[in-house]
Amino acid sequence: MLTKIALFASIAAIGLAAHDELPDLRIGDPMPKADARLMDVSGKEISLKDVTKKNGVLVIFSCNTCPFVVGSDGSEGWEGRYPALGEFCRKNEIGFVLVNSNEAKREAGDGLADMQKHYTEKKYNNYYVLDAGSAVADAFGARTTPHVFLFNGEQRLTYRGAIDDNVDSAKDVKEHYVENAIKAMTTGANIDPSITRNLGCSIKRVPHTH
């Protein structure tokens, strides 16, 4: 399924070993850092709890610089699907927020001003917040951009992993993981699969000093 962009996979995995202590949220776990205040591209601080709607919230760890998000030669990347996904969430009364946790790249394309520009250029239609110090990513155990976490109206995890099964081409997607999970969650059906493999660049954290 993955073609040219798969060449980045080995690079994307670099840096994960240093964060093996990160948690793996289990299905049914409560949403971490639900009340943490995060700066949105609008200039207002919001929390994940604020974003949650009647049927839940979709949280995607994303950025402006990863080829899995923005695309590369021969690959669309996933962000072109964000606007449609935002509309799908709205129709199903689910909040949608993108979280930029690339603390080590704030001066290299992932600062708030960069996020605001990117938001406008790419016609995002959802919240896009800066995760200072990667605190939310650490609590979620988020490892890549993108990395998806879907919570129900009680803020319990129902799905985590990838958006779909083809980063290269939206028209060639065979498994719409997130959309299928939302459909199942909002109708009371079983979500299958509820966990898929997240694929992307490692989140660029600043090493903790002791």
C-alpha positions in Angstrom: 0.0 0.0 0.0 2.8 2.4 0.9 5.1 3.4 -1.9 7.7 6.2 -2.0 6.8 7.6 1.4 7.5 4.3 2.9 11.2 5.1 2.5 10.7 7.5 5.4 9.4 4.8 7.7 12.8 3.7 9.0 13.7 7.4 9.6 10.3 8.0 11.3 11.0 5.2 13.8 14.2 6.8 14.9 13.8 8.5 18.2 11.1 6.2 19.5 13.4 4.1 21.5 14.2 6.9 23.8 10.5 7.1 24.6 9.8 3.5 25.3 8.5 4.6 28.7 5.5 6.3 27.0 2.1 4.8 28.0 0.0 2.8 25.6 -3.6 3.9 26.1 -6.0 1.0 26.2 -9.4 1.0 24.8 -11.8 2.3 27.5 -9.1 4.4 29.2 -10.1 8.0 30.1 -8.7 10.9 28.0 -5.5 12.2 29.6 -4.9 15.9 30.1 -8.5 16.7 29.3 -8.4 20.0 31.2 -4.9 21.2 30.0 -5.0 24.6 28.5 -3.7 24.6 24.9 -3.1 27.6 22.6 -5.2 27.3 19.4 -4.3 29.0 16.1 -7.2 31.4 16.8 -5.1 32.9 19.7 -7.5 31.4 22.3 -6.6 28.8 24.9 -8.9 25.7 24.8 -8.9 22.3 26.4 -9.6 18.9 24.9 -12.7 18.8 27.2 -13.9 22.0 25.6 -13.6 20.5 22.2 -15.5 17.3 23.1 -19.1 17.2 21.7 -22.1 15.0 22.4 -20.6 11.9 20.8 -17.0 12.5 21.6 -13.8 14.0 20.2 -11.2 13.0 17.6 -7.6 14.0 18.6 -4.9 13.7 15.9 -1.3 14.5 16.7 0.0 16.3 13.6 2.5 19.0 12.4 3.5 21.2 9.5 6.7 19.4 8.5 6.3 15.6 8.4 6.0 14.1 4.9 3.4 11.6 6.2 1.3 14.6 7.0 2.1 17.1 4.2 3.0 14.7 1.5 6.2 14.2 -0.6 7.1 13.2 -4.1 4.6 10.6 -5.1 2.5 10.8 -1.9 -0.4 13.0 -1.0 0.1 12.7 2.7 -2.8 12.6 5.1 -3.5 16.3 5.8 -5.5 16.8 2.6 -8.2 14.5 4.2 -8.4 16.7 7.4 -11.2 19.0 6.1 -13.5 16.2 5.0 -12.8 14.4 8.2 -13.7 17.6 10.1 -17.0 17.7 8.2 -17.7 14.1 9.0 -17.0 14.7 12.7 -19.4 17.7 12.7 -22.2 15.6 11.1 -21.7 13.0 13.8 -21.5 15.5 16.7 -17.8 14.8 17.4 -15.2 17.4 18.1 -12.0 17.4 16.1 -8.6 18.8 17.2 -5.1 18.6 15.7 -2.3 18.8 18.3 1.2 19.9 17.4 3.7 18.4 19.9 6.9 19.0 17.9 8.6 21.0 20.7 12.0 20.5 19.2 10.9 22.1 15.9 9.2 25.3 17.1 11.9 27.3 15.4 12.0 25.1 12.3 8.4 25.2 11.0 6.3 24.1 13.9 5.9 27.3 15.9 2.5 28.9 16.5 3.0 31.4 13.7 3.8 28.6 11.3 0.8 26.7 12.5 -1.5 29.7 11.9 -0.1 30.1 8.3 -0.4 26.4 7.6 -3.9 26.3 9.0 -5.0 29.0 6.5 -3.1 27.7 3.5 -4.4 24.1 3.9 -7.9 25.2 4.6 -8.2 23.4 7.9 -11.7 23.7 9.5 -11.0 22.4 13.0 -9.0 23.4 16.1 -5.2 23.2 15.8 -3.4 23.6 19.1 0.2 23.8 20.3 1.2 21.3 22.9 3.9 23.0 24.9 6.7 20.7 26.1 4.9 17.8 24.4 3.0 17.3 27.6 -0.2 16.1 26.1 1.6 13.8 23.6 3.6 12.3 26.6 0.3 11.6 28.5 -1.3 10.1 25.5 1.7 8.0 24.5 1.5 9.7 21.1 4.5 8.7 19.0 4.1 9.8 15.5 2.6 12.5 13.2 -0.1 11.6 12.6 -1.3 9.5 15.5 -5.1 9.2 16.0 -7.1 8.9 19.2 -10.9 8.7 19.2 -12.9 9.2 22.4 -16.6 8.8 23.0 -18.9 11.2 24.8 -17.7 10.0 28.1 -14.1 10.8 27.0 -13.2 7.1 26.9 -10.8 5.8 24.2 -12.6 3.8 21.5 -9.9 3.8 18.7 -6.3 4.6 18.2 -3.9 4.3 15.3 -4.0 5.4 11.7 -6.4 7.5 9.7 -6.8 5.0 6.9 -4.6 2.4 5.1 -3.1 4.5 2.3 -1.0 7.6 3.0 -0.1 8.0 -0.7 -3.6 8.3 -2.2 -7.0 9.1 -0.8 -8.8 7.5 -3.8 -6.9 4.2 -3.2 -7.9 3.8 0.4 -9.5 0.5 1.1 -9.9 0.7 4.9 -11.2 4.0 6.3 -10.3 3.3 9.9 -11.3 6.5 11.6 -14.6 7.0 9.6 -15.5 3.4 10.3 -14.7 3.7 14.0 -16.9 6.9 14.2 -19.8 5.2 12.4 -19.6 2.2 14.8 -19.1 4.3 17.9 -22.1 6.5 17.1 -24.4 3.6 16.3 -23.4 1.4 19.2 -21.7 -1.2 17.0 -18.4 -2.9 17.7 -15.3 -1.0 16.5 -13.1 -3.4 14.5 -10.3 -2.8 14.4 -10.1 -0.6 17.5 -6.3 -0.4 17.2 -4.2 -0.1 14.1 -0.6 0.6 13.4 0.2 4.3 13.5 2.7 5.3 10.7 4.5 8.6 10.6 7.5 10.7 11.6 8.4 10.5 15.3 7.2 13.5 17.4 10.1 15.8 17.9 10.4 16.0 21.7 13.0 18.0 23.6 15.0 15.5 25.8 14.1 15.8 29.5 16.9 17.0 31.7 17.3 15.8 35.3 
